[in-house]
Amino acid sequence: MDEKSMIRYWMKTEVVSVELNTTIRDAASRLVERKVGTLPIVKRDGTLVGVTSISEIINVFLPDFVNLLSDISFVIDFGKLDELSPYDLEEAGNMTVNDIMHKPVAVEESSSLMRCLSIMHQQGLRDLLVVKDNKLVGIASEVDISCAFLTGWINSPCED
């Protein structure tokens, strides 16, 4: 397989990640500081064990009824709920990423772009984690992978 058709050629190798015992507050700080939305969770040795995201951290602070309603457009103002209570902040401050993480979807660094694109499409992912021997080595966004795939298509000669 051609090197340029593998994800390792297109992935970003500078990945923002945290360990299992990282507080949600510290995780949020990392996401905001680095302006990323997906946060892989690793063991000290770099082994990928989970993933969370900025939207899952934000979800910690949303009122419970938001997830129960299919249409929230009729709620014009959340009133008192617009202000986080000290209780909410303290409770969230005591949580770790281990409390909100889920099983990661990852591919080996030798995976083809078509495989990566298919997995992202099927799983509804914006970012795809890349591993080598279960150790996190990269991350590729939907834009990274789609551009790589389309570059190959645009640059391939047409046969008559």
N, CA and C atoms as a LAMMPS dump frame, in Angstrom:
ITEM: TIMESTEP
0
ITEM: NUMBER OF ATOMS
480
ITEM: BOX BOUNDS ff ff ff
-5.0000000000000000e+02 5.0000000000000000e+02
-5.0000000000000000e+02 5.0000000000000000e+02
-5.0000000000000000e+02 5.0000000000000000e+02
ITEM: ATOMS id mol type element x y z
1 1 1 N 0.845 -1.18 0
2 1 2 C 0 0 0
3 1 3 C 0.891 1.243 0
4 2 1 N 0.545 2.197 -0.825
5 2 2 C 1.269 3.455 -0.928
6 2 3 C 1.201 4.218 0.409
7 3 1 N 2.326 4.762 0.839
8 3 2 C 2.413 5.506 2.1
9 3 3 C 1.36 6.613 2.193
10 4 1 N 1.112 7.313 1.093
11 4 2 C 0.159 8.429 1.107
12 4 3 C -1.294 7.983 1.218
13 5 1 N -1.538 6.7 1.082
14 5 2 C -2.902 6.207 1.242
15 5 3 C -3.156 5.706 2.66
16 6 1 N -2.146 5.87 3.55
17 6 2 C -2.276 5.458 4.95
18 6 3 C -2.488 6.671 5.843
19 7 1 N -3.198 6.445 6.922
20 7 2 C -3.543 7.535 7.839
21 7 3 C -2.305 8.149 8.492
22 8 1 N -1.267 7.388 8.714
23 8 2 C -0.076 7.922 9.384
24 8 3 C 0.554 9.084 8.613
25 9 1 N 0.35 9.131 7.307
26 9 2 C 0.9 10.211 6.496
27 9 3 C 0.135 11.519 6.72
28 10 1 N -1.145 11.432 7.082
29 10 2 C -2.028 12.597 7.155
30 10 3 C -2.397 13.018 8.573
31 11 1 N -2.182 12.166 9.562
32 11 2 C -2.611 12.474 10.939
33 11 3 C -1.744 13.558 11.577
34 12 1 N -2.294 14.18 12.606
35 12 2 C -1.521 15.101 13.434
36 12 3 C -0.876 14.266 14.532
37 13 1 N 0.394 14.505 14.791
38 13 2 C 1.085 13.706 15.809
39 13 3 C 1.161 14.421 17.156
40 14 1 N 0.852 15.688 17.169
41 14 2 C 0.815 16.431 18.429
42 14 3 C -0.611 16.359 18.954
43 15 1 N -0.858 15.415 19.853
44 15 2 C -2.209 15.15 20.341
45 15 3 C -2.352 15.614 21.781
46 16 1 N -3.419 16.342 22.05
47 16 2 C -3.735 16.748 23.415
48 16 3 C -4.445 15.573 24.064
49 17 1 N -3.884 15.069 25.159
50 17 2 C -4.505 13.953 25.873
51 17 3 C -4.329 14.167 27.369
52 18 1 N -5.083 13.405 28.149
53 18 2 C -4.985 13.467 29.612
54 18 3 C -5.003 12.051 30.169
55 19 1 N -4.65 11.93 31.44
56 19 2 C -4.684 10.638 32.112
57 19 3 C -6.016 10.456 32.842
58 20 1 N -6.297 9.233 33.241
59 20 2 C -7.572 8.861 33.867
60 20 3 C -7.984 9.703 35.075
61 21 1 N -7.028 10.099 35.888
62 21 2 C -7.357 10.814 37.123
63 21 3 C -7.463 12.333 36.936
64 22 1 N -7.408 12.817 35.713
65 22 2 C -7.506 14.252 35.435
66 22 3 C -8.913 14.737 35.766
67 23 1 N -9.005 15.852 36.483
68 23 2 C -10.32 16.397 36.808
69 23 3 C -10.967 16.978 35.551
70 24 1 N -12.266 17.049 35.585
71 24 2 C -12.993 17.624 34.455
72 24 3 C -12.578 19.08 34.258
73 25 1 N -12.342 19.785 35.352
74 25 2 C -11.907 21.186 35.252
75 25 3 C -10.569 21.289 34.514
76 26 1 N -9.608 20.43 34.869
77 26 2 C -8.309 20.444 34.187
78 26 3 C -8.44 20.015 32.728
79 27 1 N -9.311 19.053 32.475
80 27 2 C -9.548 18.613 31.098
81 27 3 C -10.145 19.756 30.284
82 28 1 N -11.098 20.464 30.858
83 28 2 C -11.714 21.608 30.174
84 28 3 C -10.664 22.675 29.884
85 29 1 N -9.78 22.899 30.831
86 29 2 C -8.713 23.889 30.636
87 29 3 C -7.828 23.513 29.452
88 30 1 N -7.485 22.233 29.342
89 30 2 C -6.643 21.767 28.227
90 30 3 C -7.345 21.96 26.892
91 31 1 N -8.64 21.616 26.849
92 31 2 C -9.402 21.76 25.612
93 31 3 C -9.496 23.221 25.178
94 32 1 N -9.765 24.094 26.138
95 32 2 C -9.888 25.529 25.833
96 32 3 C -8.54 26.101 25.41
97 33 1 N -7.499 25.757 26.16
98 33 2 C -6.149 26.262 25.881
99 33 3 C -5.665 25.862 24.491
100 34 1 N -5.929 24.624 24.105
101 34 2 C -5.438 24.112 22.818
102 34 3 C -6.467 24.199 21.689
103 35 1 N -7.684 24.652 22.027
104 35 2 C -8.768 24.819 21.041
105 35 3 C -9.034 23.533 20.252
106 36 1 N -9.248 22.453 20.997
107 36 2 C -9.593 21.169 20.396
108 36 3 C -10.903 20.67 21.003
109 37 1 N -11.549 19.735 20.325
110 37 2 C -12.838 19.241 20.799
111 37 3 C -12.831 17.81 21.287
112 38 1 N -11.844 17.027 20.871
113 38 2 C -11.761 15.621 21.261
114 38 3 C -10.586 15.434 22.205
115 39 1 N -10.82 14.689 23.29
116 39 2 C -9.785 14.51 24.299
117 39 3 C -9.563 13.031 24.594
118 40 1 N -8.502 12.452 24.009
119 40 2 C -8.16 11.06 24.322
120 40 3 C -7.671 10.937 25.77
121 41 1 N -7.952 9.78 26.363
122 41 2 C -7.534 9.511 27.738
123 41 3 C -6.585 8.318 27.687
124 42 1 N -5.407 8.513 28.274
125 42 2 C -4.35 7.512 28.189
126 42 3 C -3.823 7.148 29.573
127 43 1 N -3.202 5.967 29.643
128 43 2 C -2.443 5.583 30.839
129 43 3 C -1.106 6.306 30.768
130 44 1 N -0.335 6.238 31.831
131 44 2 C 0.977 6.899 31.873
132 44 3 C 1.894 6.473 30.726
133 45 1 N 1.764 5.237 30.288
134 45 2 C 2.635 4.732 29.214
135 45 3 C 2.124 5.085 27.818
136 46 1 N 1.015 5.834 27.735
137 46 2 C 0.483 6.244 26.44
138 46 3 C -0.574 5.323 25.866
139 47 1 N -0.899 4.236 26.586
140 47 2 C -1.931 3.321 26.117
141 47 3 C -3.286 4.022 26.135
142 48 1 N -3.977 3.976 25.024
143 48 2 C -5.286 4.603 24.888
144 48 3 C -6.332 3.796 25.647
145 49 1 N -7.07 4.455 26.564
146 49 2 C -8.083 3.75 27.357
147 49 3 C -9.481 4.338 27.21
148 50 1 N -9.594 5.571 26.733
149 50 2 C -10.911 6.184 26.622
150 50 3 C -10.843 7.477 25.84
151 51 1 N -11.995 8.102 25.711
152 51 2 C -12.072 9.384 25.012
153 51 3 C -13.267 10.162 25.575
154 52 1 N -13.134 11.458 25.59
155 52 2 C -14.246 12.345 25.927
156 52 3 C -14.136 13.546 25
157 53 1 N -15.029 14.482 25.166
158 53 2 C -15.026 15.629 24.266
159 53 3 C -15.502 16.878 24.989
160 54 1 N -15.317 17.994 24.332
161 54 2 C -15.758 19.26 24.904
162 54 3 C -17.272 19.255 25.085
163 55 1 N -17.994 18.632 24.151
164 55 2 C -19.457 18.6 24.284
165 55 3 C -19.893 17.72 25.455
166 56 1 N -19.161 16.66 25.75
167 56 2 C -19.5 15.818 26.905
168 56 3 C -19.201 16.528 28.221
169 57 1 N -18.163 17.357 28.232
170 57 2 C -17.866 18.139 29.434
171 57 3 C -18.944 19.205 29.626
172 58 1 N -19.342 19.874 28.559
173 58 2 C -20.416 20.865 28.636
174 58 3 C -21.704 20.202 29.116
175 59 1 N -21.943 18.978 28.674
176 59 2 C -23.157 18.243 29.048
177 59 3 C -23.277 18.052 30.56
178 60 1 N -22.144 18.022 31.272
179 60 2 C -22.157 17.896 32.727
180 60 3 C -22.94 19.047 33.359
181 61 1 N -22.893 20.214 32.715
182 61 2 C -23.515 21.401 33.284
183 61 3 C -24.929 21.673 32.786
184 62 1 N -25.38 20.956 31.764
185 62 2 C -26.72 21.19 31.231
186 62 3 C -27.78 20.619 32.171
187 63 1 N -28.911 21.304 32.288
188 63 2 C -30.003 20.77 33.118
189 63 3 C -30.451 19.408 32.592
190 64 1 N -30.865 18.522 33.481
191 64 2 C -31.262 17.161 33.101
192 64 3 C -32.351 17.13 32.041
193 65 1 N -33.3 18.062 32.114
194 65 2 C -34.425 18.007 31.182
195 65 3 C -34.015 18.263 29.732
196 66 1 N -32.866 18.875 29.498
197 66 2 C -32.412 19.15 28.133
198 66 3 C -32.275 17.848 27.347
199 67 1 N -31.776 16.816 27.973
200 67 2 C -31.594 15.527 27.288
201 67 3 C -32.906 14.759 27.117
202 68 1 N -33.942 15.149 27.847
203 68 2 C -35.209 14.442 27.773
204 68 3 C -36.143 15.002 26.707
205 69 1 N -35.925 16.237 26.309
206 69 2 C -36.804 16.881 25.332
207 69 3 C -36.27 16.734 23.918
208 70 1 N -37.142 16.409 22.989
209 70 2 C -36.708 16.305 21.594
210 70 3 C -36.663 17.685 20.943
211 71 1 N -37.461 18.631 21.448
212 71 2 C -37.479 19.992 20.903
213 71 3 C -37.375 20.982 22.064
214 72 1 N -36.303 21.718 22.099
215 72 2 C -36.068 22.669 23.184
216 72 3 C -36.277 24.114 22.73
217 73 1 N -36.685 24.298 21.456
218 73 2 C -36.79 25.64 20.889
219 73 3 C -37.831 26.513 21.596
220 74 1 N -38.792 25.896 22.267
221 74 2 C -39.823 26.68 22.945
222 74 3 C -39.332 27.285 24.263
223 75 1 N -38.195 26.839 24.777
224 75 2 C -37.638 27.391 26.016
225 75 3 C -36.833 28.629 25.651
226 76 1 N -37.38 29.786 25.969
227 76 2 C -36.755 31.052 25.598
228 76 3 C -35.661 31.441 26.586
229 77 1 N -35.894 31.16 27.852
230 77 2 C -34.981 31.603 28.908
231 77 3 C -34.917 30.518 29.971
232 78 1 N -33.729 30.186 30.41
233 78 2 C -33.574 29.173 31.455
234 78 3 C -33.673 29.76 32.858
235 79 1 N -33.826 31.087 32.927
236 79 2 C -34.008 31.745 34.221
237 79 3 C -32.862 31.467 35.171
238 80 1 N -33.197 30.992 36.359
239 80 2 C -32.202 30.735 37.398
240 80 3 C -31.184 29.679 36.966
241 81 1 N -31.568 28.809 36.043
242 81 2 C -30.664 27.754 35.587
243 81 3 C -29.512 28.288 34.737
244 82 1 N -29.619 29.545 34.286
245 82 2 C -28.536 30.136 33.499
246 82 3 C -27.282 30.36 34.332
247 83 1 N -27.438 30.382 35.64
248 83 2 C -26.297 30.596 36.537
249 83 3 C -25.946 29.273 37.211
250 84 1 N -24.702 28.882 37.094
251 84 2 C -24.266 27.649 37.751
252 84 3 C -24.182 27.879 39.253
253 85 1 N -24.73 26.934 39.988
254 85 2 C -24.688 27.05 41.444
255 85 3 C -23.326 26.599 41.956
256 86 1 N -22.935 27.063 43.141
257 86 2 C -21.673 26.582 43.725
258 86 3 C -21.669 25.059 43.871
259 87 1 N -22.853 24.477 44.117
260 87 2 C -22.964 23.028 44.238
261 87 3 C -22.598 22.351 42.92
262 88 1 N -23.155 22.873 41.811
263 88 2 C -22.852 22.299 40.496
264 88 3 C -21.364 22.368 40.204
265 89 1 N -20.761 23.51 40.485
266 89 2 C -19.345 23.696 40.223
267 89 3 C -18.487 22.789 41.092
268 90 1 N -18.851 22.645 42.369
269 90 2 C -18.082 21.789 43.271
270 90 3 C -18.211 20.328 42.864
271 91 1 N -19.435 19.913 42.533
272 91 2 C -19.658 18.526 42.126
273 91 3 C -18.871 18.201 40.856
274 92 1 N -18.927 19.082 39.879
275 92 2 C -18.188 18.87 38.632
276 92 3 C -16.686 18.903 38.892
277 93 1 N -16.252 19.731 39.827
278 93 2 C -14.839 19.833 40.159
279 93 3 C -14.28 18.57 40.768
280 94 1 N -15.15 17.768 41.372
281 94 2 C -14.719 16.517 41.991
282 94 3 C -14.738 15.338 41.022
283 95 1 N -15.309 15.532 39.846
284 95 2 C -15.381 14.464 38.854
285 95 3 C -14.071 14.394 38.068
286 96 1 N -13.77 13.21 37.572
287 96 2 C -12.597 13.045 36.707
288 96 3 C -13.075 12.62 35.319
289 97 1 N -12.172 12.655 34.369
290 97 2 C -12.535 12.226 33.019
291 97 3 C -12.939 10.758 32.997
292 98 1 N -12.476 9.995 33.961
293 98 2 C -12.856 8.594 34.087
294 98 3 C -14.376 8.464 34.262
295 99 1 N -15.013 9.486 34.869
296 99 2 C -16.459 9.466 35.105
297 99 3 C -17.281 9.704 33.838
298 100 1 N -16.699 10.328 32.838
299 100 2 C -17.479 10.673 31.639
300 100 3 C -16.913 10.102 30.338
301 101 1 N -15.8 9.406 30.419
302 101 2 C -15.189 8.879 29.195
303 101 3 C -15.989 7.695 28.666
304 102 1 N -15.762 7.401 27.406
305 102 2 C -16.338 6.203 26.817
306 102 3 C -15.263 5.491 26.006
307 103 1 N -15.617 4.32 25.51
308 103 2 C -14.663 3.501 24.759
309 103 3 C -14.251 4.241 23.49
310 104 1 N -12.948 4.313 23.244
311 104 2 C -12.493 5.039 22.057
312 104 3 C -12.636 4.225 20.778
313 105 1 N -12.838 4.939 19.693
314 105 2 C -12.772 4.33 18.368
315 105 3 C -11.427 4.765 17.806
316 106 1 N -10.596 3.805 17.458
317 106 2 C -9.251 4.111 16.967
318 106 3 C -8.882 3.155 15.843
319 107 1 N -7.914 3.593 15.057
320 107 2 C -7.386 2.762 13.973
321 107 3 C -5.879 2.669 14.12
322 108 1 N -5.311 1.62 13.545
323 108 2 C -3.856 1.486 13.508
324 108 3 C -3.294 2.501 12.514
325 109 1 N -2.079 2.944 12.742
326 109 2 C -1.469 3.964 11.888
327 109 3 C -1.283 3.514 10.442
328 110 1 N -1.334 2.232 10.199
329 110 2 C -1.191 1.717 8.835
330 110 3 C -2.531 1.592 8.113
331 111 1 N -3.616 2.032 8.742
332 111 2 C -4.945 1.927 8.131
333 111 3 C -5.06 2.808 6.898
334 112 1 N -5.838 2.341 5.936
335 112 2 C -6.039 3.104 4.705
336 112 3 C -7.009 4.262 4.938
337 113 1 N -6.891 5.263 4.089
338 113 2 C -7.787 6.418 4.175
339 113 3 C -9.24 5.991 3.993
340 114 1 N -9.491 5.063 3.083
341 114 2 C -10.859 4.606 2.841
342 114 3 C -11.434 3.956 4.089
343 115 1 N -10.63 3.144 4.768
344 115 2 C -11.077 2.512 6.021
345 115 3 C -11.386 3.57 7.059
346 116 1 N -10.505 4.544 7.207
347 116 2 C -10.689 5.618 8.197
348 116 3 C -11.926 6.445 7.887
349 117 1 N -12.073 6.817 6.641
350 117 2 C -13.221 7.603 6.217
351 117 3 C -14.522 6.839 6.468
352 118 1 N -14.518 5.558 6.174
353 118 2 C -15.702 4.716 6.39
354 118 3 C -16.056 4.604 7.872
355 119 1 N -15.052 4.39 8.716
356 119 2 C -15.284 4.283 10.166
357 119 3 C -15.837 5.591 10.704
358 120 1 N -15.253 6.704 10.299
359 120 2 C -15.731 8.001 10.783
360 120 3 C -17.173 8.244 10.348
361 121 1 N -17.471 7.923 9.11
362 121 2 C -18.826 8.118 8.596
363 121 3 C -19.813 7.238 9.357
364 122 1 N -19.472 5.961 9.512
365 122 2 C -20.359 5.013 10.172
366 122 3 C -20.572 5.355 11.651
367 123 1 N -19.515 5.81 12.332
368 123 2 C -19.583 6.101 13.762
369 123 3 C -20.005 7.549 14.069
370 124 1 N -20.106 8.387 13.042
371 124 2 C -20.474 9.787 13.249
372 124 3 C -19.408 10.566 14.001
373 125 1 N -18.139 10.301 13.68
374 125 2 C -17.021 10.931 14.383
375 125 3 C -16.508 12.163 13.643
376 126 1 N -16.03 13.122 14.386
377 126 2 C -15.362 14.289 13.805
378 126 3 C -13.849 14.114 13.82
379 127 1 N -13.368 13.332 14.771
380 127 2 C -11.939 13.055 14.914
381 127 3 C -11.747 11.559 15.083
382 128 1 N -10.658 11.061 14.533
383 128 2 C -10.346 9.637 14.639
384 128 3 C -8.986 9.486 15.308
385 129 1 N -8.953 8.699 16.361
386 129 2 C -7.714 8.461 17.089
387 129 3 C -6.899 7.398 16.362
388 130 1 N -5.579 7.575 16.396
389 130 2 C -4.678 6.663 15.697
390 130 3 C -3.703 6.07 16.714
391 131 1 N -3.545 4.752 16.652
392 131 2 C -2.683 4.053 17.609
393 131 3 C -1.654 3.193 16.883
394 132 1 N -0.614 2.867 17.626
395 132 2 C 0.364 1.875 17.201
396 132 3 C 0.597 1.002 18.414
397 133 1 N 0.269 -0.274 18.312
398 133 2 C 0.372 -1.201 19.45
399 133 3 C -0.387 -0.663 20.668
400 134 1 N -1.594 -0.164 20.454
401 134 2 C -2.496 0.375 21.484
402 134 3 C -2.018 1.669 22.134
403 135 1 N -0.93 2.243 21.653
404 135 2 C -0.427 3.519 22.18
405 135 3 C -0.888 4.634 21.242
406 136 1 N -1.379 5.715 21.807
407 136 2 C -1.849 6.849 21.022
408 136 3 C -0.679 7.506 20.305
409 137 1 N -0.762 7.606 18.981
410 137 2 C 0.319 8.22 18.206
411 137 3 C -0.161 9.375 17.339
412 138 1 N -1.492 9.534 17.209
413 138 2 C -1.983 10.613 16.364
414 138 3 C -3.48 10.772 16.426
415 139 1 N -3.941 11.804 15.727
416 139 2 C -5.369 12.079 15.603
417 139 3 C -5.582 12.725 14.239
418 140 1 N -6.679 12.386 13.617
419 140 2 C -7.001 12.961 12.316
420 140 3 C -8.452 13.413 12.332
421 141 1 N -8.669 14.622 11.883
422 141 2 C -10.031 15.148 11.814
423 141 3 C -10.711 14.657 10.542
424 142 1 N -11.999 14.828 10.507
425 142 2 C -12.766 14.48 9.311
426 142 3 C -12.246 15.279 8.114
427 143 1 N -11.872 16.531 8.355
428 143 2 C -11.338 17.382 7.283
429 143 3 C -9.985 16.839 6.81
430 144 1 N -9.108 16.461 7.745
431 144 2 C -7.802 15.892 7.368
432 144 3 C -7.979 14.69 6.453
433 145 1 N -8.813 13.762 6.865
434 145 2 C -8.979 12.517 6.129
435 145 3 C -9.696 12.75 4.797
436 146 1 N -10.733 13.573 4.815
437 146 2 C -11.467 13.848 3.573
438 146 3 C -10.588 14.564 2.559
439 147 1 N -9.812 15.55 3.015
440 147 2 C -8.901 16.253 2.098
441 147 3 C -7.846 15.309 1.537
442 148 1 N -7.318 14.434 2.377
443 148 2 C -6.322 13.464 1.922
444 148 3 C -6.932 12.543 0.873
445 149 1 N -8.121 12.06 1.15
446 149 2 C -8.798 11.164 0.222
447 149 3 C -9.084 11.876 -1.101
448 150 1 N -9.608 13.096 -1.023
449 150 2 C -9.935 13.851 -2.23
450 150 3 C -8.69 14.27 -3.002
451 151 1 N -7.581 14.539 -2.302
452 151 2 C -6.325 14.881 -2.969
453 151 3 C -5.89 13.742 -3.869
454 152 1 N -6.002 12.53 -3.367
455 152 2 C -5.653 11.364 -4.181
456 152 3 C -6.549 11.249 -5.398
457 153 1 N -7.818 11.534 -5.225
458 153 2 C -8.764 11.446 -6.332
459 153 3 C -8.52 12.559 -7.358
460 154 1 N -8.316 13.779 -6.873
461 154 2 C -8.088 14.934 -7.769
462 154 3 C -6.808 14.752 -8.585
463 155 1 N -5.781 14.218 -7.945
464 155 2 C -4.483 14.083 -8.601
465 155 3 C -4.311 12.804 -9.409
466 156 1 N -5.295 11.93 -9.371
467 156 2 C -5.141 10.683 -10.148
468 156 3 C -5.52 10.935 -11.593
469 157 1 N -4.731 10.365 -12.507
470 157 2 C -5.012 10.578 -13.934
471 157 3 C -6.292 9.845 -14.345
472 158 1 N -7.031 10.476 -15.213
473 158 2 C -8.253 9.854 -15.731
474 158 3 C -7.89 8.984 -16.924
475 159 1 N -8.507 7.849 -16.993
476 159 2 C -8.277 6.969 -18.133
477 159 3 C -9.438 7.117 -19.105
478 160 1 N -9.104 7.154 -20.377
479 160 2 C -10.149 7.279 -21.4
480 160 3 C -10.691 5.924 -21.772
